[in-house]
Amino acid sequence: MGAMVNLCDVRAIVTGAASGIGRQFSLQLVRSGASVVAADIDADGLRTLAREAQGIPGKLLTTQVDVTREDEVKAAVEDALARFDRLDTLVNCAGVLRDGLLVAPEEQWVRKLPTAQWKAVIDTNLTGPYLMAREVAAAMLRSGVGSGLVVNVSSVTSKGNPGQSNYSASKAGLDALTRTWALELAPHNIRVAGIAPGITDTPMLATMSAEQREQLLAQVPLGRVGTTEELWLALEFIIKCDYFTARVIEVDGGATF
Ligand SMILES: NC(=O)c1ccc[n+]([C@@H]2O[C@H](COP(=O)([O-])OP(=O)(O)OC[C@H]3O[C@@H](n4cnc5c(N)ncnc54)[C@H](O)[C@@H]3O)[C@@H](O)[C@H]2O)c1
């Protein structure tokens, strides 16, 4: 009780580990001596990550999983448990961006946000973390792990952002889950916290148009994009500080979305 968590003792599963923020988190955890199951839908990306992690002190294993699929999530968590005996940390980082206005006038008609585009983002960014957290927390309760941690990667645009109905709603929902699960799981000594990045330099950012990026940057007082290394500092703090739960840390250069 009250002790600082040692990163060497961490047994984590990180989703979205093949790219960007999840990749940085996985590599930093392994560099710190932690054991990591890197989970992602992208098998090639996982293979590249595994090669990069070779020779680093901690242990990195990979598992291919689509976080929107209940059967695959259950299998991935069982697989992780079989390889590590216990899991004490889940980092929900897998996420997608499929921007579009709710409605937009075209020449003779009105373009509507397609339902499939809405669902793709809600499924990955909200249902995915729910399935992962449910399975990992159930495993924590079953194995009687002394303490546990779930970290949800949200976004500064959870407060609403034009063109991001699906994305903003998924992240606002995720923040609500962070608070809800923190309260439900505190009696089991499982902490739940969030990190809300601002505009961060990752392959996801590269999918945005130059105009979109300019528009977002105009709302960042520090006037630059953030780095995944800066986000790692937030994750490191959350893991180490045993008294931190139910809160979302914004690392966003002061962004005013
Ligand atoms: N980059 C930013 O500016 C930014 C800002 C705020 C929040 N975020 C959030 O950070 C997280 C990571 O984003 P990133 O910038 O590193 O993106 P990224 O595209 O570089 O990485 C996302 C990873 O998630 C994986 N993924 C996607 N769908 C999946 C699924 N169904 N199952 C398993 N894995 C899946 C992808 O294969 C990819 O490896 C996301 O949740 C994103 O919403 C990013």
The ligand as an SDF file (V2000), in Angstrom:
LIG
                    3D

 44 48  0  0  0  0  0  0  0  0999 V2000
   -1.7690   10.8110  -33.0980 N   0  0  0  0  0  0  0  0  0  0  0  0
   -2.5670   11.7010  -32.5340 C   0  0  0  0  0  0  0  0  0  0  0  0
   -2.5040   12.9060  -32.8230 O   0  0  0  0  0  0  0  0  0  0  0  0
   -3.5490   11.2580  -31.4790 C   0  0  0  0  0  0  0  0  0  0  0  0
   -4.1880   12.2690  -30.7540 C   0  0  0  0  0  0  0  0  0  0  0  0
   -5.0890   11.9250  -29.7640 C   0  0  0  0  0  0  0  0  0  0  0  0
   -5.3530   10.5890  -29.5160 C   0  0  0  0  0  0  0  0  0  0  0  0
   -4.7310    9.6110  -30.2360 N   0  0  0  0  0  0  0  0  0  0  0  0
   -5.0730    8.2230  -29.9150 C   0  0  0  0  0  0  0  0  0  0  0  0
   -3.9170    7.4800  -29.6470 O   0  0  0  0  0  0  0  0  0  0  0  0
   -4.1140    6.1150  -29.9970 C   0  0  0  0  0  0  0  0  0  0  0  0
   -2.9700    5.6680  -30.8820 C   0  0  0  0  0  0  0  0  0  0  0  0
   -2.9630    6.4830  -32.0410 O   0  0  0  0  0  0  0  0  0  0  0  0
   -1.6900    6.6270  -32.9950 P   0  0  0  0  0  0  0  0  0  0  0  0
   -1.5930    8.0430  -33.3650 O   0  0  0  0  0  0  0  0  0  0  0  0
   -0.5360    5.9240  -32.3980 O   0  0  0  0  0  0  0  0  0  0  0  0
   -2.2520    5.8360  -34.2800 O   0  0  0  0  0  0  0  0  0  0  0  0
   -1.5880    4.7790  -35.2510 P   0  0  0  0  0  0  0  0  0  0  0  0
   -2.5100    4.6970  -36.4130 O   0  0  0  0  0  0  0  0  0  0  0  0
   -0.1560    5.0790  -35.4870 O   0  0  0  0  0  0  0  0  0  0  0  0
   -1.6760    3.4180  -34.4030 O   0  0  0  0  0  0  0  0  0  0  0  0
   -2.9060    2.8090  -34.1090 C   0  0  0  0  0  0  0  0  0  0  0  0
   -2.6930    1.2970  -34.0310 C   0  0  0  0  0  0  0  0  0  0  0  0
   -3.9630    0.6950  -33.6970 O   0  0  0  0  0  0  0  0  0  0  0  0
   -4.0790   -0.4970  -34.4590 C   0  0  0  0  0  0  0  0  0  0  0  0
   -5.4790   -0.8750  -34.6300 N   0  0  0  0  0  0  0  0  0  0  0  0
   -6.4370   -0.2300  -35.3370 C   0  0  0  0  0  0  0  0  0  0  0  0
   -7.5880   -0.9100  -35.3010 N   0  0  0  0  0  0  0  0  0  0  0  0
   -7.3600   -2.0220  -34.5500 C   0  0  0  0  0  0  0  0  0  0  0  0
   -8.1560   -3.1230  -34.1520 C   0  0  0  0  0  0  0  0  0  0  0  0
   -9.4360   -3.2470  -34.5170 N   0  0  0  0  0  0  0  0  0  0  0  0
   -7.5910   -4.0800  -33.3590 N   0  0  0  0  0  0  0  0  0  0  0  0
   -6.3010   -3.9850  -32.9830 C   0  0  0  0  0  0  0  0  0  0  0  0
   -5.4950   -2.9860  -33.3430 N   0  0  0  0  0  0  0  0  0  0  0  0
   -6.0170   -2.0130  -34.1190 C   0  0  0  0  0  0  0  0  0  0  0  0
   -3.4250   -0.1460  -35.8030 C   0  0  0  0  0  0  0  0  0  0  0  0
   -3.0850   -1.3170  -36.5450 O   0  0  0  0  0  0  0  0  0  0  0  0
   -2.2380    0.6760  -35.3680 C   0  0  0  0  0  0  0  0  0  0  0  0
   -1.0930   -0.1490  -35.1630 O   0  0  0  0  0  0  0  0  0  0  0  0
   -5.4820    6.0440  -30.6780 C   0  0  0  0  0  0  0  0  0  0  0  0
   -6.4380    5.5780  -29.7530 O   0  0  0  0  0  0  0  0  0  0  0  0
   -5.7540    7.4870  -31.0560 C   0  0  0  0  0  0  0  0  0  0  0  0
   -7.1210    7.7530  -31.1150 O   0  0  0  0  0  0  0  0  0  0  0  0
   -3.8280    9.9220  -31.2220 C   0  0  0  0  0  0  0  0  0  0  0  0
  1  2  1  0
  2  3  2  0
  2  4  1  0
  4  5  1  0
  4 44  2  0
  5  6  2  0
  6  7  1  0
  7  8  2  0
  8  9  1  0
  8 44  1  0
  9 10  1  0
  9 42  1  0
 10 11  1  0
 11 12  1  0
 11 40  1  0
 12 13  1  0
 13 14  1  0
 14 15  2  0
 14 16  1  0
 14 17  1  0
 17 18  1  0
 18 19  2  0
 18 20  1  0
 18 21  1  0
 21 22  1  0
 22 23  1  0
 23 24  1  0
 23 38  1  0
 24 25  1  0
 25 26  1  0
 25 36  1  0
 26 27  1  0
 26 35  1  0
 27 28  2  0
 28 29  1  0
 29 30  1  0
 29 35  2  0
 30 31  1  0
 30 32  2  0
 32 33  1  0
 33 34  2  0
 34 35  1  0
 36 37  1  0
 36 38  1  0
 38 39  1  0
 40 41  1  0
 40 42  1  0
 42 43  1  0
M  CHG  2   8   1  16  -1
M  END
$$$$
